[in-house]
């Protein structure tokens, strides 16, 4: 049937407006479902923490049952003090950087990672908690808050180590590593 008056134009306009309303409704529904969140911001920090945690775990794992792990050796050397403590820092630095390189599989990632490592333990004589800086990645100490040097936020990971001393008592040490990217 053909309409010869103005009613045909009205039906056409009504159809176009209805189509636009449906498209607008579909756009509003689709746009309201999409939520933009900065969810990916924490992933590099989690990866860095896991890399550090894995490196400490490997250092706490002995090569065989008759040996001590690297971390246990480092803890005993720090407890002895003197040149043993200095050598403990060198041993830890070499072993930790080797594990970071092995864990990441690429030198580009490791070259951008900086760290500070400290071991905490209880001194039996003074019954106080002592700390010894095992060293850092060669770039100096981390900068205090509010300093002019800016860098990525740091994360902290650590590992508890139990070592039997000469008297047969178990002593607990905590090796803590703060990591950040340059």
C-alpha positions in Angstrom: 0.0 0.0 0.0 1.3 3.4 -1.0 0.6 6.4 1.2 0.3 9.6 -0.8 0.0 12.2 2.0 2.5 13.4 4.6 2.0 10.3 6.8 4.8 8.5 5.0 7.4 11.1 6.1 6.2 10.9 9.7 6.7 7.1 9.7 10.2 7.5 8.2 11.2 10.1 10.8 9.7 8.0 13.6 11.8 5.0 12.4 15.0 7.0 12.3 14.4 8.4 15.8 13.6 4.9 17.1 16.9 3.7 15.6 18.9 6.5 17.1 17.3 5.8 20.5 18.2 2.1 20.3 21.8 2.9 19.2 22.1 5.4 22.1 20.8 2.9 24.6 23.2 0.2 23.3 26.1 2.7 23.5 25.2 3.7 27.1 24.9 0.1 28.2 28.2 -0.9 26.6 30.0 2.2 28.0 28.7 1.7 31.5 29.9 -2.0 31.6 33.5 -1.0 30.7 35.4 -0.2 33.8 38.8 1.4 33.5 41.1 0.5 36.4 44.9 0.9 36.9 45.1 -2.8 37.6 48.3 -3.4 35.8 50.3 -1.0 37.9 51.2 -3.5 40.6 52.3 -6.3 38.3 55.9 -5.2 37.9 56.2 -4.9 41.7 54.9 -8.4 42.2 57.3 -9.8 39.6 60.2 -8.0 41.3 59.2 -9.4 44.7 58.8 -12.9 43.3 62.2 -12.7 41.6 63.9 -11.6 44.9 62.0 -14.2 46.9 63.0 -17.0 44.5 66.6 -15.9 44.6 66.6 -16.0 48.4 64.9 -19.4 48.3 67.6 -20.8 46.0 70.3 -19.3 48.2 68.7 -21.1 51.2 68.8 -24.4 49.3 71.9 -26.5 49.7 73.4 -28.2 46.7 73.4 -31.6 48.6 72.6 -32.9 52.0 76.2 -32.7 53.4 76.5 -29.0 52.6 75.1 -25.9 54.2 73.1 -23.4 52.1 74.7 -20.1 51.1 72.4 -18.2 53.4 73.3 -20.3 56.4 76.9 -19.9 55.6 76.5 -16.1 55.3 74.5 -16.0 58.6 77.3 -17.9 60.5 80.0 -15.6 59.0 78.1 -12.5 60.0 77.7 -13.9 63.5 81.5 -14.5 63.7 82.1 -10.8 62.9 85.4 -9.2 61.7 86.7 -10.3 58.3 84.2 -13.2 58.2 81.4 -10.6 58.1 83.1 -8.7 55.3 83.5 -12.0 53.3 79.9 -12.8 54.0 78.9 -9.6 52.2 81.0 -10.5 49.2 79.7 -14.1 49.2 76.1 -12.9 49.4 76.5 -10.3 46.7 78.0 -12.7 44.2 75.5 -15.5 44.9 72.4 -13.2 44.9 73.3 -11.4 41.7 74.0 -14.8 40.1 70.5 -16.1 41.2 68.8 -12.9 39.9 70.4 -13.4 36.5 69.5 -17.1 36.5 66.0 -16.5 37.6 65.2 -13.8 35.1 66.9 -15.3 32.1 68.0 -12.0 30.8 70.7 -9.5 31.7 68.5 -6.5 30.7 66.2 -7.1 33.7 69.0 -7.7 36.2 71.0 -4.7 35.0 68.0 -2.5 35.9 67.5 -4.0 39.4 69.1 -2.4 42.4 69.0 -3.8 46.0 70.1 -3.4 49.6 70.5 -6.5 51.7 70.6 -6.7 55.5 70.8 -9.6 57.9 69.1 -9.3 61.3 69.9 -11.5 64.3 69.7 -11.5 68.1 73.0 -11.0 69.9 73.1 -13.5 72.8 75.5 -11.4 74.9 73.5 -8.2 74.9 70.1 -9.8 74.2 69.4 -7.2 71.5 68.6 -7.4 67.8 71.6 -6.6 65.7 71.8 -5.9 62.0 74.6 -6.2 59.5 74.4 -4.7 56.0 75.4 -7.4 53.5 75.8 -4.9 50.8 74.0 -3.4 47.9 74.0 -3.5 44.1 76.9 -1.1 43.9 74.9 2.1 43.5 74.9 3.2 47.2 72.2 3.2 49.8 68.6 3.9 48.9 67.7 7.6 49.1 65.6 8.8 52.0 62.0 10.0 51.4 61.9 13.5 50.1 65.4 13.4 48.6 66.1 14.9 45.2 66.9 11.6 43.6 63.7 9.9 42.2 63.4 6.2 41.4 60.8 3.5 41.2 59.1 2.4 44.5 61.0 -0.3 46.3 59.7 -3.6 47.6 61.0 -5.7 50.4 61.3 -9.5 50.6 63.0 -11.7 53.2 63.8 -15.1 54.4 64.1 -16.6 57.9 67.1 -18.9 58.4 67.6 -21.3 61.3 71.2 -22.1 62.1 72.5 -24.4 64.9 75.3 -22.7 66.8 78.3 -24.3 68.6 76.3 -24.8 71.8 73.6 -26.7 70.0 71.0 -24.0 70.2 69.0 -22.9 67.1 69.5 -19.3 66.2 67.2 -17.5 63.8 68.4 -15.0 61.3 66.4 -12.8 58.9 67.9 -11.8 55.6 65.9 -8.9 54.1 66.4 -7.5 50.6 64.9 -4.3 49.4 64.6 -4.3 45.6 63.8 -1.5 43.1 64.2 -0.8 39.4 66.3 2.0 38.0 
